[in-house]
């Protein structure tokens, strides 16, 4: 028996070094374009190389982002997911080691031993057993190694999920802050136009009192004033909701958000290099997470395939067993054993084959999802680049429109006072100016949001460690991350 056990152990050690069932992992092949659509030439540098505090220059915004990184609940949940995945990887690694346990049993009865029926000629007898047991599975076919490969891939995927939450949180706070400033700008526009309509109403009222105008002119002016003024409380409502939404990102109760400056004071980088499209495969968190999902699914095929082969196990036992109790100290109560086992399937109604086909289908699904994620990354970068380019042309035209409508309002008022035009011309010019100014405000917001979107699409901050994501200490905002 000892020779058989030794032979099994020796054979297992030999097989451990060379037998690993299941396919070897290879990254799915995705052809990346030479340049992104909307990109003039390929660039080695990328906006994603910069830490977030060098992209967003507003000190107030930086403080809000740091608060969110410290308190956001979604981020804290992501950290716990990483910890769970890490502990699962540790559990899988424990499969390499032998399991050692102990067992103690004591009983008193008739025709029994440790609670099981056992003949004792009808006598009352006590039984005591004390032992240590060890068991170990020889990883001949690589089942345990594949389990570890899968667990490690899931752990790395959870880390990339955490980094994705970090990037989304930074981008989300920046976007919400800019949208809040845009609402402030629209309130300013609404109040300025209210004053303009109040001026027109005053002019019409004076002419009505002088008998040179009708009540219709005053009524139309009052109606236009009321419509414009009603936008202010609506915008204030949106501002309060936006502030409450930001507090959710900050991990705090609803309330106002302190801010300095205006939307138009938010600087826009003159150049935003997008880097090489192929680099997205190495730095964008969702792409890296999808790749680890493919790796885990690939390992699952090996785990299932190893189930087709027998498992070789070794067990040992050392202890004492005595019945009656008074014989426990005697040498004849010693117990020990060494055993080997070979367990494998013979017929399971095609269940194992179905498991393998399921694992292969799951791998194919993960591969397709990876390819889709990569294509979505290329799309996001291209959309941001094209949007940034076209918004400049949109802004130029909208500024022309606002300037023209402002001149039209001034000229129409002069013509009305000179008796060369009617009141309708004045109101029409003012009513055309309001949406033009609001559209320009939206474009100014979009010009800044597209930088946030491009930074996120490129996988911004990919060089930062988890600790560096919190940003530099106050007064050292220009500190660069470690390379």
Buried (B, 14 or more C-beta within 10 A) or exposed (E): EEEEBEEBBEEBEEBBEEBBBBEEBEEBEBEBEEBBEBBEEBBEEBBBBBBBBBBBBBEBBBEBBBBBBEEBEBBEEBEEBBEEBBEBBEEBBEBEEEEEEEEEBEBEBEEBBBEEEBEBEEEEBBBBBBBEBBBBBBBBBBBBBBBBBBBBBBBBBBBBBBBBBBBBBBBBBBBBBBBBBBBBBBBBBBBEBBEBBBBBBEBBBEBBEEEEBEEEBBEBBBEBBEEBBEBBEEBEEBBBEBBBBBBBBBBEEEEEBEBEEEBEEBEEBEEBBBBBBBBBBEBBBBBBBBBBBBBBBBBBBBBBBBBBBBBBBBBBBBBBBBBBBEBBEEEEBEEEEBEBEEEEEEEEEEEBEEBBEEBBEBBEEBBEBBBEBBEBBBEBBBBBBBBBEEBEEBBEEBBEBBEBBBEBBEBBBEBBEEEEBBBEBBBBBBBBBBEBBBBBBBBBBBBBBBBBBBBBBBBBBBBBEEEBBBBBEEEEBEBEBEE
